[in-house]
């Protein structure tokens, strides 16, 4: 499953696009994101992918997974993404401005990696 998720995220990055958590779980045939994140199958998959990326000194592939793609809504990853960045890469992003800066930097680095 991890390989399939990484493959989807790489394809999204190659297109310089984003995918929502809902779109990803639908594509993978996983349960919807109705409960706690830690209990969802994606949580452990994302942890593994983020660890692999951190160990390889790559931008997180999970950067392309966002809460919403609507211009009127939050087009950034969930809080667990920023917790993983701090835990695995030492990058702190504890306020909304810093989160946006970090997200934008990781996203551009990921797009560049796959261009």
N, C-alpha and C positions, 0 to 999 in steps of 0.2 A: 504494500500500500504506500509506503514512504516513497518508493521510486515513482509510482504513478503520480503522487501529489507533486513531487519535485518536477516531474516532466510537465505537468499542467502549469506550474508556476514559471518555469523557464519559457514555455510558449507564450504566456501572458507578458512576460518581460520582453521577449523578442518583438512583440507587437507594440511595445511601449504603452501598455494598457494596465488596467486594474481589474480585479475580480472581487466580488463581495464574498463574505463568509457564506451567505445563503446560496450563491451561485456555485461555490466550490462544493459544499456538502451535497447539493442537488446533482452535480456532475459526478460525484463519487458514490452517490447512492447511500449516503450516511444520514443519520437522524438530523432533524432540524436543530437549530441553535436555541432551543427553548429553555434549557436548564443552565446549570452552572458550567462555566468553561472548563474547569478542571476535570469534570466528569465526561466531557465530550471526547470522542475518539480523535478529533483533530488536535486536541491539546498535546497529547503524547507524540503525535506525528510532527507537529510544529516544534516541539522541544528537541526532537532528534534532528530535524532539518536545521534548526538554528544552531545547535551544537556543532554539527558538521560544517556549517558555514563559518562559524566563529573559529573553529580549529584550522580551517583553510584560509582564514583571513579574507573572506569574501563578504560582500553585503548580504544581508539576510534575504533569501528568496521569499520569505513570508511577508516582506515589505509590500508586495503587490496585492495582498489580501486586506481589504478595507471594509469598514462598516457599511458604507453606502457609496454609490457613484453619482448620486444626485447632487447637483450644484448647490441646492439649498440645505444639504445635510452634511454630516461629518464624513469627509472622504479620507479618513486616516484609519490605521489599524486600531485594534482594541488595546486596552491597558496592558494586557499580558505581553504584547509585543515590546513595549517600552521596558517592562520588567526584565524581559529576556535580554534586551540590549544592555541593560545595566549589569545584570548578573554575568553574562557571557563575554561582553566586550568592554565593560567598564564605562559605558556611555550613559550619562545621566540626562534624563529628560523629564523633569518633575512638574513643569508648568506648561501651559498650552502653547506658548510661543516657542519654547525650547523643543517641545514635541514636534511642532511643525517643521522647525529647522532640521532636526535629526531625521525625521521621515523624508523630507525633501532630499537631503544629502544621500541617504541610503537608497532611495528610489532612483536618483540619477546615476549613482554608482552601479546599481543593478542593471539599469538600462544600458549603460556603457559596457558592462561585462558581456552582455548578450547582443550587442549591435554588430 
